[in-house]
Amino acid sequence: MTISTSQKRLPGLIQASLQCYPAPGRHWVGFSGGLDSTVLLHVLHKCEIPVQAVYVHHGLSENADRWQDHCRTFSNGLNIPFTALRVAVDKRDGGLEQGARRARYRAFEEVMSPGDQILLGHHGDDQAETFFLRLLRGAGVLGLAGMAEWRSVGSGKSLLRPLLKVGRAELEAWAREHKLSWIDDESNSDEGLDRNFLRHRIMAPLGERWPVRQRVSQAVDNLRESVELLEELALADLNTCDLKRERLGESLCLKVFSGLSMARRKNLLRNWILRQGGMSPESSSLQEALAQVHSAAQDAQLAVQLGGRVVRRYRQRLCLTPVLAPLPPGSDMPLNWDGVSRLALPGGGVLEPEMNWEEGEYRVSYRCGGERAHPVGRSHSQALKKLLQEKALEPWLRDRVPLVYLDGKLVAVAGLFSCKVDDNIPGQPPDWRFFD
């Protein structure tokens, strides 16, 4: 590959990928300072495509602070906005490599807003390594189909890998032609890590006999067709199972779901998680989650974390929700609210004003226990706990429902009902929702 060809090919590939998968919001670049992300950021700059660089500090290397400074300096030199995020890596989360990866992707999702897209510098050699790693771990069709060029990573957010058809040699040609400097992570030589062992001990000898990257790319394209068929089957099964949007996440009919074959249940659940922006779980984890769903009592508060989402069960519905953020200390509540503005709530969710509510000095809090409420249209007050059960509010949300007070009196349970206090309180309560 000549350098002159590389200069034409890289901008064209990246622009074509962005046109194929457009995003209405901002474009971010996951910028580690390595060769691939450095070239990606530089090509985007050359193409005059507005982006923001984001560096994730894992705290795993003593050089991480220096790398962060390098990335900031490089970004500033291109007049590209730079953000640094610090994460904690849980080695219990699938090992060091997997834990770091999951922490990184969670950080990306947190910094993005709906409509945003993050671009990553994974290239064709990375794809080939991923293929063999997953093969050696016994992956199925979806795993062997490799890294997708595009996928959803949350509500209205997406991830794009525009360099999957490019090899590392071509990226090096661009970097040297433009005299770019990049970081070589010392961990890349640690053959105790699976990917490095595969890269140095296996891929190099294979490449002496076969065009590995091109052959894997061809295999991945073929496997993608099978993945698309499985996605179509999962979507059809989701609709058959009465898929519904809930206040938090989605739900489906457990009876219909249980009537599907095990293979179709696993396919449905895996694709459902991916549709919500989660990560594909391993087959063994899926099997265990489905076993727990089947064995749980009808109203048991089942909560199985799977692929960055939570599988739950309530009133013969199978629910899939995001992971709820921990509730803050009680000192963070109550909150002042004017009755006419949107109010962000601790632990997730927002309180939305209802058009007939008057501006006032309201107080908003969560349940403490023992509250009573007198819903409009009822002849007497009742225990709030009983009313929430009657309204079929999911158990995992009952400690998060916003209670609205005025002059010390409970005037509304957001999203559910207003209280019979005086004629100035509208019958329609303020709305309560999550943006997940």
Stockholm file with secondary structure:
# STOCKHOLM 1.0

chainA/1-436         MTISTSQKRLPGLIQASLQCYPAPGRHWVGFSGGLDSTVLLHVLHKCEIPVQAVYVHHGLSENADRWQDHCRTFSNGLNIPFTALRVAVDKRDGGLEQGARRARYRAFEEVMSPGDQILLGHHGDDQAETFFLRLLRGAGVLGLAGMAEWRSVGSGKSLLRPLLKVGRAELEAWAREHKLSWIDDESNSDEGLDRNFLRHRIMAPLGERWPVRQRVSQAVDNLRESVELLEELALADLNTCDLKRERLGESLCLKVFSGLSMARRKNLLRNWILRQGGMSPESSSLQEALAQVHSAAQDAQLAVQLGGRVVRRYRQRLCLTPVLAPLPPGSDMPLNWDGVSRLALPGGGVLEPEMNWEEGEYRVSYRCGGERAHPVGRSHSQALKKLLQEKALEPWLRDRVPLVYLDGKLVAVAGLFSCKVDDNIPGQPPDWRFFD
#=GR chainA/1-436 SS CCHHHHHHHHHHHHHHHHHHSCCSSCEEEECCSSHHHHHHHHHHHHTTCCCEEEEEECSCSTTHHHHHHHHHHHHHHTTCCEEEEECCCCTTTTHHHHHHHHHHHHHHHHHCCTTCEEECCCBHHHHHHHHHHHHHTTCCHHHHTCSCSEEEEETTEEEECTBTTCCHHHHHHHHHHTTCCCCCCGGGGCTTSHHHHIIIIIIHHHHTTSCHHHHHHHHHHHHHHHHHHHHHHHHHHHHHTTCEECSSSEEEEHHHHHTSCHHHHHHHHHHHHHHTTCCCCCHHHHHHHHHHHHHSCTTCCCEEEETTEEEEEETTEEEEEECCCCCCCGGGCCEEECSSSCEECTTSCEEECCTTCCCCCEEEECCCSCCEECBTTCSSCEEHHHHHHHTTCCGGGTTTCCEEEETTEEEEETTTEEBCSCTTSCSSCCEEECCC
#=GC SS_cons         CCHHHHHHHHHHHHHHHHHHSCCSSCEEEECCSSHHHHHHHHHHHHTTCCCEEEEEECSCSTTHHHHHHHHHHHHHHTTCCEEEEECCCCTTTTHHHHHHHHHHHHHHHHHCCTTCEEECCCBHHHHHHHHHHHHHTTCCHHHHTCSCSEEEEETTEEEECTBTTCCHHHHHHHHHHTTCCCCCCGGGGCTTSHHHHIIIIIIHHHHTTSCHHHHHHHHHHHHHHHHHHHHHHHHHHHHHTTCEECSSSEEEEHHHHHTSCHHHHHHHHHHHHHHTTCCCCCHHHHHHHHHHHHHSCTTCCCEEEETTEEEEEETTEEEEEECCCCCCCGGGCCEEECSSSCEECTTSCEEECCTTCCCCCEEEECCCSCCEECBTTCSSCEEHHHHHHHTTCCGGGTTTCCEEEETTEEEEETTTEEBCSCTTSCSSCCEEECCC
//
